[in-house]
């Protein structure tokens, strides 16, 4: 049944590994794959907190704003709101509120697409570009400090390869945001 999509979330049906035997609370709480996933989430939350607070303190922008600045910088062109919504895993209303706050801070500009008035395109302002470059410099330093300095080079390479594979596998099944 692997690969069949479930109706509610559009995700593939879960395969039950033969080695997983969960019949009691203690089994559930101590199942190795559940523990690993819990650690993964905990580390991600801790890093997001540390790195996000550093950006907020130093540059006055949220981590979500920084991610939008990076998205726009990578694109090198105005980006439709829908693309921002998808990339940030936000509803269209959430993306609109975020971009509105970024406009008020003069980080981005929102223009109506000349070919389709329903589409709003978001682009970086000079202030947004400058903020992104300075914040990225600081962020790269903090990622190195909090994420990589404690690992040997071979461990870093393994982490990066593993995260790339995980990213591909989740993107393949992630439902499209409305």
Backbone as JSON Lines, residues from 0, in Angstrom:
{"i":0,"aa":"X","n":[0.81,-1.19,0.0],"ca":[0.0,0.0,0.0],"c":[0.86,1.26,0.0]}
{"i":1,"aa":"X","n":[2.16,1.11,-0.01],"ca":[3.05,2.26,-0.04],"c":[2.82,3.03,-1.33]}
{"i":2,"aa":"X","n":[2.78,4.37,-1.22],"ca":[2.6,5.21,-2.39],"c":[1.16,5.62,-2.6]}
{"i":3,"aa":"X","n":[0.2,4.9,-2.04],"ca":[-1.2,5.29,-2.16],"c":[-1.44,6.5,-1.27]}
{"i":4,"aa":"X","n":[-2.11,7.5,-1.8],"ca":[-2.33,8.74,-1.05],"c":[-3.52,8.6,-0.1]}
{"i":5,"aa":"X","n":[-3.35,9.14,1.1],"ca":[-4.47,9.17,2.02],"c":[-5.37,10.32,1.61]}
{"i":6,"aa":"X","n":[-6.63,10.24,1.9],"ca":[-7.59,11.26,1.47],"c":[-7.46,12.56,2.22]}
{"i":7,"aa":"X","n":[-7.23,12.51,3.51],"ca":[-7.29,13.73,4.32],"c":[-6.14,14.7,4.07]}
{"i":8,"aa":"X","n":[-4.91,14.24,3.97],"ca":[-3.77,15.14,3.83],"c":[-3.07,15.03,2.48]}
{"i":9,"aa":"X","n":[-3.44,14.08,1.67],"ca":[-2.76,13.9,0.41],"c":[-1.38,13.29,0.56]}
{"i":10,"aa":"X","n":[-1.11,12.67,1.69],"ca":[0.18,12.05,1.94],"c":[0.12,10.56,1.63]}
{"i":11,"aa":"X","n":[1.26,9.96,1.28],"ca":[1.24,8.53,1.02],"c":[0.86,7.76,2.28]}
{"i":12,"aa":"X","n":[0.19,6.66,2.07],"ca":[-0.18,5.81,3.21],"c":[1.09,5.32,3.9]}
{"i":13,"aa":"X","n":[1.06,5.3,5.22],"ca":[2.23,4.88,5.98],"c":[2.41,3.38,5.89]}
{"i":14,"aa":"X","n":[3.64,2.97,5.76],"ca":[3.97,1.55,5.75],"c":[4.36,1.16,7.16]}
{"i":15,"aa":"X","n":[3.85,0.08,7.63],"ca":[4.17,-0.38,8.97],"c":[5.41,-1.28,8.91]}
{"i":16,"aa":"X","n":[6.56,-0.78,9.39],"ca":[7.74,-1.64,9.4],"c":[7.5,-2.85,10.29]}
{"i":17,"aa":"X","n":[8.03,-3.97,9.86],"ca":[7.82,-5.21,10.61],"c":[8.46,-5.16,11.99]}
{"i":18,"aa":"X","n":[9.54,-4.41,12.15],"ca":[10.26,-4.38,13.42],"c":[9.58,-3.5,14.48]}
{"i":19,"aa":"X","n":[8.59,-2.72,14.11],"ca":[7.94,-1.83,15.07],"c":[6.81,-2.59,15.76]}
{"i":20,"aa":"X","n":[6.95,-2.69,17.06],"ca":[5.93,-3.36,17.84],"c":[5.53,-2.42,18.98]}
{"i":21,"aa":"X","n":[4.43,-1.71,18.77],"ca":[3.96,-0.78,19.79],"c":[2.62,-1.27,20.29]}
{"i":22,"aa":"X","n":[2.62,-1.74,21.52],"ca":[1.37,-2.23,22.08],"c":[1.08,-1.61,23.45]}
{"i":23,"aa":"X","n":[2.07,-0.92,24.01],"ca":[1.89,-0.31,25.32],"c":[2.43,1.12,25.28]}
{"i":24,"aa":"X","n":[2.06,1.91,26.28],"ca":[2.52,3.3,26.38],"c":[4.04,3.37,26.37]}
{"i":25,"aa":"X","n":[4.69,2.51,27.13],"ca":[6.15,2.52,27.2],"c":[6.77,2.23,25.84]}
{"i":26,"aa":"X","n":[6.15,1.34,25.06],"ca":[6.63,1.05,23.7],"c":[6.54,2.29,22.84]}
{"i":27,"aa":"X","n":[5.42,2.98,22.93],"ca":[5.21,4.19,22.11],"c":[6.2,5.28,22.48]}
{"i":28,"aa":"X","n":[6.39,5.48,23.77],"ca":[7.27,6.56,24.24],"c":[8.74,6.3,23.95]}
{"i":29,"aa":"X","n":[9.11,5.03,23.8],"ca":[10.52,4.69,23.63],"c":[10.85,4.08,22.27]}
{"i":30,"aa":"X","n":[9.93,4.12,21.34],"ca":[10.18,3.57,20.0],"c":[11.27,4.42,19.34]}
{"i":31,"aa":"X","n":[12.36,3.8,18.88],"ca":[13.51,4.57,18.36],"c":[13.19,5.58,17.26]}
{"i":32,"aa":"X","n":[12.36,5.23,16.29],"ca":[12.08,6.2,15.22],"c":[11.27,7.38,15.74]}
{"i":33,"aa":"X","n":[10.4,7.15,16.71],"ca":[9.65,8.24,17.33],"c":[10.6,9.15,18.12]}
{"i":34,"aa":"X","n":[11.53,8.55,18.84],"ca":[12.52,9.33,19.59],"c":[13.41,10.16,18.67]}
{"i":35,"aa":"X","n":[13.86,9.57,17.56],"ca":[14.72,10.29,16.62],"c":[13.97,11.48,16.03]}
{"i":36,"aa":"X","n":[12.72,11.26,15.64],"ca":[11.94,12.36,15.07],"c":[11.72,13.45,16.11]}
{"i":37,"aa":"X","n":[11.47,13.07,17.34],"ca":[11.3,14.05,18.41],"c":[12.56,14.88,18.62]}
{"i":38,"aa":"X","n":[13.71,14.22,18.59],"ca":[14.97,14.94,18.72],"c":[15.19,15.89,17.56]}
{"i":39,"aa":"X","n":[14.86,15.42,16.36],"ca":[14.99,16.24,15.15],"c":[14.15,17.51,15.29]}
{"i":40,"aa":"X","n":[12.89,17.37,15.71],"ca":[12.02,18.53,15.89],"c":[12.54,19.46,16.99]}
{"i":41,"aa":"X","n":[12.99,18.88,18.08],"ca":[13.51,19.69,19.18],"c":[14.72,20.5,18.73]}
{"i":42,"aa":"X","n":[15.64,19.87,18.04],"ca":[16.82,20.58,17.55],"c":[16.42,21.68,16.58]}
{"i":43,"aa":"X","n":[15.5,21.38,15.67],"ca":[15.04,22.38,14.69],"c":[14.42,23.58,15.41]}
{"i":44,"aa":"X","n":[13.59,23.33,16.41],"ca":[12.96,24.42,17.15],"c":[13.98,25.24,17.92]}
{"i":45,"aa":"X","n":[14.94,24.55,18.53],"ca":[15.97,25.25,19.29],"c":[16.82,26.13,18.37]}
{"i":46,"aa":"X","n":[17.21,25.57,17.22],"ca":[18.01,26.35,16.27],"c":[17.21,27.52,15.72]}
{"i":47,"aa":"X","n":[15.94,27.29,15.4],"ca":[15.12,28.38,14.88],"c":[14.99,29.48,15.93]}
{"i":48,"aa":"X","n":[14.83,29.09,17.17],"ca":[14.73,30.08,18.25],"c":[16.03,30.89,18.36]}
{"i":49,"aa":"X","n":[17.17,30.19,18.48],"ca":[18.46,30.87,18.62],"c":[18.77,31.77,17.43]}
{"i":50,"aa":"X","n":[18.62,31.21,16.23],"ca":[18.98,31.96,15.02],"c":[17.97,33.06,14.73]}
{"i":51,"aa":"X","n":[16.69,32.76,14.96],"ca":[15.65,33.76,14.74],"c":[15.77,34.94,15.69]}
{"i":52,"aa":"X","n":[16.06,34.66,16.96],"ca":[16.2,35.74,17.95],"c":[17.4,36.62,17.61]}
{"i":53,"aa":"X","n":[18.47,36.0,17.13],"ca":[19.66,36.78,16.77],"c":[19.34,37.74,15.62]}
{"i":54,"aa":"X","n":[18.61,37.28,14.62],"ca":[18.22,38.15,13.5],"c":[17.29,39.25,13.98]}
{"i":55,"aa":"X","n":[16.33,38.86,14.8],"ca":[15.37,39.84,15.32],"c":[16.07,40.92,16.15]}
{"i":56,"aa":"X","n":[16.96,40.5,17.03],"ca":[17.68,41.43,17.89],"c":[18.56,42.38,17.07]}
{"i":57,"aa":"X","n":[19.29,41.82,16.14],"ca":[20.27,42.61,15.4],"c":[19.67,43.44,14.26]}
{"i":58,"aa":"X","n":[18.61,42.92,13.61],"ca":[18.11,43.58,12.4],"c":[16.65,44.01,12.49]}
{"i":59,"aa":"X","n":[15.97,43.63,13.57],"ca":[14.59,44.06,13.76],"c":[13.59,43.38,12.85]}
{"i":60,"aa":"X","n":[13.95,42.22,12.31],"ca":[13.02,41.47,11.45],"c":[12.85,40.06,11.99]}
{"i":61,"aa":"X","n":[11.7,39.48,11.71],"ca":[11.44,38.11,12.15],"c":[12.17,37.13,11.24]}
{"i":62,"aa":"X","n":[12.3,35.9,11.71],"ca":[12.91,34.85,10.91],"c":[12.11,34.62,9.63]}
{"i":63,"aa":"X","n":[10.78,34.69,9.72],"ca":[9.93,34.52,8.53],"c":[10.2,35.61,7.5]}
{"i":64,"aa":"X","n":[10.39,36.85,7.97],"ca":[10.72,37.94,7.05],"c":[12.07,37.68,6.38]}
{"i":65,"aa":"X","n":[13.03,37.24,7.16],"ca":[14.36,36.93,6.61],"c":[14.24,35.86,5.53]}
{"i":66,"aa":"X","n":[13.44,34.83,5.78],"ca":[13.26,33.76,4.79],"c":[12.64,34.29,3.5]}
{"i":67,"aa":"X","n":[11.71,35.23,3.61],"ca":[11.11,35.83,2.4],"c":[12.17,36.65,1.67]}
{"i":68,"aa":"X","n":[12.98,37.41,2.39],"ca":[14.06,38.17,1.74],"c":[14.99,37.23,0.98]}
{"i":69,"aa":"X","n":[15.33,36.11,1.59],"ca":[16.19,35.13,0.92],"c":[15.52,34.55,-0.32]}
{"i":70,"aa":"X","n":[14.24,34.23,-0.21],"ca":[13.48,33.7,-1.35],"c":[13.53,34.69,-2.52]}
{"i":71,"aa":"X","n":[13.29,35.96,-2.22],"ca":[13.3,36.99,-3.26],"c":[14.71,37.16,-3.84]}
{"i":72,"aa":"X","n":[15.71,37.11,-2.98],"ca":[17.09,37.23,-3.44],"c":[17.49,36.08,-4.35]}
{"i":73,"aa":"X","n":[17.07,34.85,-3.99],"ca":[17.38,33.68,-4.83],"c":[16.68,33.77,-6.17]}
{"i":74,"aa":"X","n":[15.45,34.26,-6.16],"ca":[14.66,34.33,-7.39],"c":[15.27,35.34,-8.36]}
{"i":75,"aa":"X","n":[15.77,36.45,-7.84],"ca":[16.34,37.48,-8.7],"c":[15.31,38.17,-9.58]}
{"i":76,"aa":"X","n":[14.07,38.06,-9.22],"ca":[12.96,38.65,-9.97],"c":[11.79,38.83,-9.02]}
{"i":77,"aa":"X","n":[10.79,39.64,-9.4],"ca":[9.59,39.72,-8.56],"c":[8.91,38.34,-8.47]}
{"i":78,"aa":"X","n":[8.41,38.03,-7.29],"ca":[7.83,36.72,-7.01],"c":[6.35,36.87,-6.69]}
{"i":79,"aa":"X","n":[5.49,36.03,-7.3],"ca":[4.06,36.08,-6.97],"c":[3.81,35.72,-5.5]}
{"i":80,"aa":"X","n":[2.8,36.34,-4.91],"ca":[2.43,36.06,-3.52],"c":[2.21,34.57,-3.3]}
{"i":81,"aa":"X","n":[1.61,33.89,-4.26],"ca":[1.33,32.46,-4.12],"c":[2.62,31.66,-3.9]}
{"i":82,"aa":"X","n":[3.69,32.07,-4.58],"ca":[4.98,31.39,-4.43],"c":[5.54,31.61,-3.01]}
{"i":83,"aa":"X","n":[5.35,32.8,-2.48],"ca":[5.78,33.09,-1.11],"c":[4.97,32.25,-0.13]}
{"i":84,"aa":"X","n":[3.68,32.17,-0.37],"ca":[2.8,31.38,0.48],"c":[3.25,29.92,0.51]}
{"i":85,"aa":"X","n":[3.52,29.35,-0.66],"ca":[3.96,27.96,-0.75],"c":[5.3,27.75,-0.06]}
{"i":86,"aa":"X","n":[6.24,28.63,-0.34],"ca":[7.59,28.46,0.21],"c":[7.61,28.58,1.73]}
{"i":87,"aa":"X","n":[6.74,29.42,2.28],"ca":[6.71,29.63,3.73],"c":[5.68,28.72,4.41]}
{"i":88,"aa":"X","n":[4.99,27.89,3.64],"ca":[3.92,27.02,4.12],"c":[2.93,27.85,4.94]}
{"i":89,"aa":"X","n":[2.45,28.91,4.28],"ca":[1.46,29.81,4.88],"c":[0.2,29.8,4.03]}
{"i":90,"aa":"X","n":[-0.91,30.13,4.65],"ca":[-2.12,30.37,3.88],"c":[-1.92,31.66,3.1]}
{"i":91,"aa":"X","n":[-2.77,31.92,2.12],"ca":[-2.63,33.16,1.36],"c":[-2.8,34.37,2.28]}
{"i":92,"aa":"X","n":[-3.71,34.28,3.27],"ca":[-3.9,35.37,4.22],"c":[-2.66,35.59,5.09]}
{"i":93,"aa":"X","n":[-2.02,34.5,5.52],"ca":[-0.81,34.61,6.32],"c":[0.32,35.26,5.53]}
{"i":94,"aa":"X","n":[0.46,34.86,4.27],"ca":[1.5,35.46,3.42],"c":[1.21,36.94,3.19]}
{"i":95,"aa":"X","n":[-0.05,37.28,2.99],"ca":[-0.42,38.68,2.79],"c":[-0.08,39.51,4.01]}
{"i":96,"aa":"X","n":[-0.38,39.02,5.2],"ca":[-0.06,39.76,6.43],"c":[1.44,39.93,6.59]}
{"i":97,"aa":"X","n":[2.2,38.88,6.31],"ca":[3.66,38.95,6.42],"c":[4.22,39.98,5.44]}
{"i":98,"aa":"X","n":[3.8,39.93,4.19],"ca":[4.29,40.86,3.19],"c":[3.86,42.3,3.51]}
{"i":99,"aa":"X","n":[2.66,42.46,4.05],"ca":[2.2,43.79,4.46],"c":[3.12,44.38,5.53]}
{"i":100,"aa":"X","n":[3.51,43.57,6.51],"ca":[4.45,44.03,7.54],"c":[5.81,44.37,6.93]}
{"i":101,"aa":"X","n":[6.22,43.58,5.95],"ca":[7.5,43.82,5.29],"c":[7.46,45.09,4.44]}
{"i":102,"aa":"X","n":[6.32,45.35,3.83],"ca":[6.15,46.6,3.08],"c":[6.24,47.8,4.02]}
{"i":103,"aa":"X","n":[5.6,47.7,5.17],"ca":[5.61,48.8,6.15],"c":[7.03,49.08,6.63]}
{"i":104,"aa":"X","n":[7.88,48.06,6.64],"ca":[9.27,48.22,7.06],"c":[10.18,48.58,5.88]}
{"i":105,"aa":"X","n":[9.59,48.81,4.71],"ca":[10.31,49.17,3.48],"c":[11.3,48.09,3.03]}
{"i":106,"aa":"X","n":[10.97,46.82,3.31],"ca":[11.83,45.71,2.88],"c":[11.46,45.2,1.5]}
{"i":107,"aa":"X","n":[10.17,45.27,1.18],"ca":[9.67,44.77,-0.1],"c":[8.67,45.77,-0.69]}
{"i":108,"aa":"X","n":[8.42,45.56,-1.97],"ca":[7.41,46.33,-2.68],"c":[6.48,45.3,-3.34]}
{"i":109,"aa":"X","n":[5.2,45.62,-3.34],"ca":[4.21,44.74,-3.96],"c":[3.58,45.5,-5.13]}
{"i":110,"aa":"X","n":[3.6,44.88,-6.31],"ca":[3.02,45.48,-7.5],"c":[2.04,44.51,-8.13]}
{"i":111,"aa":"X","n":[1.07,45.07,-8.83],"ca":[0.1,44.25,-9.56],"c":[0.74,43.82,-10.87]}
{"i":112,"aa":"X","n":[0.6,42.55,-11.2],"ca":[1.12,42.02,-12.46],"c":[0.38,42.68,-13.62]}
{"i":113,"aa":"X","n":[1.13,43.21,-14.58],"ca":[0.54,43.92,-15.71],"c":[-0.32,42.99,-16.57]}
{"i":114,"aa":"X","n":[0.01,41.7,-16.62],"ca":[-0.74,40.74,-17.44],"c":[-1.95,40.15,-16.73]}
{"i":115,"aa":"X","n":[-1.93,40.13,-15.39],"ca":[-3.03,39.54,-14.63],"c":[-3.18,40.31,-13.32]}
{"i":116,"aa":"X","n":[-4.16,41.16,-13.24],"ca":[-4.35,42.04,-12.08],"c":[-4.63,41.28,-10.79]}
{"i":117,"aa":"X","n":[-4.98,40.01,-10.89],"ca":[-5.23,39.21,-9.68],"c":[-3.92,38.79,-9.01]}
{"i":118,"aa":"X","n":[-2.81,38.86,-9.74],"ca":[-1.51,38.41,-9.24],"c":[-0.71,39.61,-8.74]}
{"i":119,"aa":"X","n":[-0.28,39.52,-7.49],"ca":[0.59,40.55,-6.91],"c":[2.01,40.01,-6.88]}
{"i":120,"aa":"X","n":[2.94,40.82,-7.38],"ca":[4.34,40.44,-7.42],"c":[5.11,41.19,-6.34]}
{"i":121,"aa":"X","n":[5.96,40.48,-5.64],"ca":[6.72,41.05,-4.53],"c":[8.18,41.11,-4.94]}
{"i":122,"aa":"X","n":[8.81,42.25,-4.68],"ca":[10.23,42.41,-4.99],"c":[10.93,43.13,-3.83]}
{"i":123,"aa":"X","n":[12.23,43.0,-3.82],"ca":[13.04,43.64,-2.78],"c":[13.18,45.13,-3.04]}
{"i":124,"aa":"X","n":[13.19,45.9,-1.98],"ca":[13.55,47.31,-2.07],"c":[15.06,47.41,-1.8]}
{"i":125,"aa":"X","n":[15.63,48.59,-1.94],"ca":[17.05,48.78,-1.59],"c":[17.28,48.46,-0.12]}
{"i":126,"aa":"X","n":[16.36,48.9,0.73],"ca":[16.47,48.59,2.16],"c":[16.4,47.09,2.38]}
{"i":127,"aa":"X","n":[15.52,46.4,1.67],"ca":[15.39,44.95,1.79],"c":[16.66,44.24,1.36]}
{"i":128,"aa":"X","n":[17.25,44.7,0.25],"ca":[18.51,44.09,-0.22],"c":[19.62,44.28,0.8]}
{"i":129,"aa":"X","n":[19.75,45.49,1.3],"ca":[20.8,45.79,2.28],"c":[20.6,44.98,3.56]}
{"i":130,"aa":"X","n":[19.36,44.92,4.03],"ca":[19.05,44.16,5.25],"c":[19.33,42.69,5.04]}
{"i":131,"aa":"X","n":[18.94,42.16,3.88],"ca":[19.16,40.74,3.61],"c":[20.64,40.41,3.61]}
{"i":132,"aa":"X","n":[21.47,41.21,2.97],"ca":[22.9,40.94,2.89],"c":[23.52,40.97,4.29]}
{"i":133,"aa":"X","n":[23.21,41.98,5.07],"ca":[23.78,42.08,6.42],"c":[23.28,40.95,7.32]}
{"i":134,"aa":"X","n":[21.99,40.65,7.22],"ca":[21.41,39.58,8.06],"c":[21.97,38.22,7.64]}
{"i":135,"aa":"X","n":[22.16,38.01,6.34],"ca":[22.69,36.72,5.87],"c":[24.11,36.51,6.36]}
{"i":136,"aa":"X","n":[24.9,37.57,6.39],"ca":[26.27,37.48,6.91],"c":[26.24,37.0,8.37]}
{"i":137,"aa":"X","n":[25.42,37.64,9.16],"ca":[25.3,37.3,10.57],"c":[24.71,35.89,10.75]}
{"i":138,"aa":"X","n":[23.7,35.58,9.95],"ca":[23.03,34.28,10.04],"c":[24.01,33.15,9.7]}
{"i":139,"aa":"X","n":[24.8,33.33,8.63],"ca":[25.77,32.3,8.25],"c":[26.76,32.05,9.38]}
{"i":140,"aa":"X","n":[27.19,33.13,10.03],"ca":[28.1,32.99,11.17],"c":[27.43,32.18,12.29]}
{"i":141,"aa":"X","n":[26.17,32.51,12.59],"ca":[25.46,31.82,13.67],"c":[25.13,30.37,13.33]}
{"i":142,"aa":"X","n":[24.82,30.09,12.07],"ca":[24.59,28.69,11.65],"c":[25.86,27.89,11.87]}
{"i":143,"aa":"X","n":[26.97,28.46,11.44],"ca":[28.25,27.78,11.65],"c":[28.49,27.54,13.14]}
{"i":144,"aa":"X","n":[28.26,28.56,13.94],"ca":[28.51,28.49,15.38],"c":[27.62,27.46,16.07]}
{"i":145,"aa":"X","n":[26.32,27.55,15.84],"ca":[25.38,26.7,16.58],"c":[25.14,25.33,15.95]}
{"i":146,"aa":"X","n":[25.38,25.22,14.65],"ca":[25.02,23.98,13.98],"c":[26.23,23.13,13.6]}
{"i":147,"aa":"X","n":[27.29,23.78,13.13],"ca":[28.37,23.0,12.54],"c":[29.66,22.95,13.34]}
{"i":148,"aa":"X","n":[29.93,23.94,14.17],"ca":[31.2,23.95,14.89],"c":[31.42,22.72,15.76]}
{"i":149,"aa":"X","n":[30.37,22.12,16.24],"ca":[30.51,20.93,17.09],"c":[30.65,19.63,16.32]}
{"i":150,"aa":"X","n":[30.65,19.7,14.98],"ca":[30.72,18.49,14.16],"c":[32.04,18.42,13.39]}
{"i":151,"aa":"X","n":[32.53,17.21,13.22],"ca":[33.68,16.99,12.34],"c":[33.2,17.17,10.89]}
{"i":152,"aa":"X","n":[34.13,17.44,9.96],"ca":[33.76,17.67,8.57],"c":[32.97,16.5,7.99]}
{"i":153,"aa":"X","n":[33.35,15.27,8.29],"ca":[32.63,14.11,7.75],"c":[31.2,14.07,8.3]}
{"i":154,"aa":"X","n":[31.03,14.46,9.56],"ca":[29.68,14.52,10.15],"c":[28.85,15.6,9.48]}
{"i":155,"aa":"X","n":[29.45,16.76,9.21],"ca":[28.75,17.84,8.5],"c":[28.28,17.37,7.14]}
{"i":156,"aa":"X","n":[29.18,16.7,6.42],"ca":[28.83,16.2,5.08],"c":[27.68,15.21,5.16]}
{"i":157,"aa":"X","n":[27.71,14.34,6.15],"ca":[26.65,13.35,6.34],"c":[25.32,14.03,6.66]}
{"i":158,"aa":"X","n":[25.36,15.03,7.54],"ca":[24.14,15.78,7.89],"c":[23.57,16.46,6.66]}
{"i":159,"aa":"X","n":[24.41,17.13,5.9],"ca":[23.94,17.85,4.71],"c":[23.35,16.89,3.67]}
{"i":160,"aa":"X","n":[24.0,15.75,3.45],"ca":[23.46,14.76,2.5],"c":[22.12,14.23,3.0]}
{"i":161,"aa":"X","n":[22.05,13.91,4.28],"ca":[20.81,13.38,4.84],"c":[19.67,14.38,4.77]}
{"i":162,"aa":"X","n":[19.95,15.64,5.07],"ca":[18.91,16.67,5.0],"c":[18.44,16.89,3.56]}
{"i":163,"aa":"X","n":[19.35,16.79,2.61],"ca":[18.98,16.93,1.2],"c":[18.02,15.81,0.79]}
{"i":164,"aa":"X","n":[18.31,14.6,1.2],"ca":[17.44,13.46,0.88],"c":[16.08,13.64,1.56]}
{"i":165,"aa":"X","n":[16.08,14.02,2.85],"ca":[14.82,14.23,3.56],"c":[14.0,15.34,2.9]}
{"i":166,"aa":"X","n":[14.65,16.41,2.5],"ca":[13.95,17.52,1.85],"c":[13.29,17.05,0.56]}
{"i":167,"aa":"X","n":[14.01,16.3,-0.25],"ca":[13.43,15.78,-1.5],"c":[12.24,14.88,-1.22]}
{"i":168,"aa":"X","n":[12.35,14.01,-0.24],"ca":[11.27,13.06,0.02],"c":[10.02,13.75,0.56]}
{"i":169,"aa":"X","n":[10.21,14.79,1.38],"ca":[9.03,15.49,1.89],"c":[8.41,16.37,0.83]}
{"i":170,"aa":"X","n":[9.22,17.02,0.0],"ca":[8.68,17.85,-1.08],"c":[7.86,17.03,-2.06]}
{"i":171,"aa":"X","n":[8.26,15.77,-2.25],"ca":[7.54,14.9,-3.19],"c":[6.12,14.59,-2.75]}
{"i":172,"aa":"X","n":[5.85,14.68,-1.45],"ca":[4.51,14.33,-0.96],"c":[3.79,15.48,-0.27]}
{"i":173,"aa":"X","n":[4.46,16.62,-0.12],"ca":[3.84,17.76,0.54],"c":[2.68,18.29,-0.29]}
{"i":174,"aa":"X","n":[1.51,18.44,0.33],"ca":[0.38,18.96,-0.44],"c":[0.58,20.44,-0.77]}
{"i":175,"aa":"X","n":[0.04,20.87,-1.88],"ca":[0.15,22.26,-2.28],"c":[-0.77,23.1,-1.4]}
{"i":176,"aa":"X","n":[-0.24,24.23,-0.94],"ca":[-1.05,25.13,-0.1],"c":[-2.1,25.81,-0.96]}
{"i":177,"aa":"X","n":[-3.29,26.06,-0.39],"ca":[-4.35,26.72,-1.17],"c":[-4.0,28.16,-1.47]}
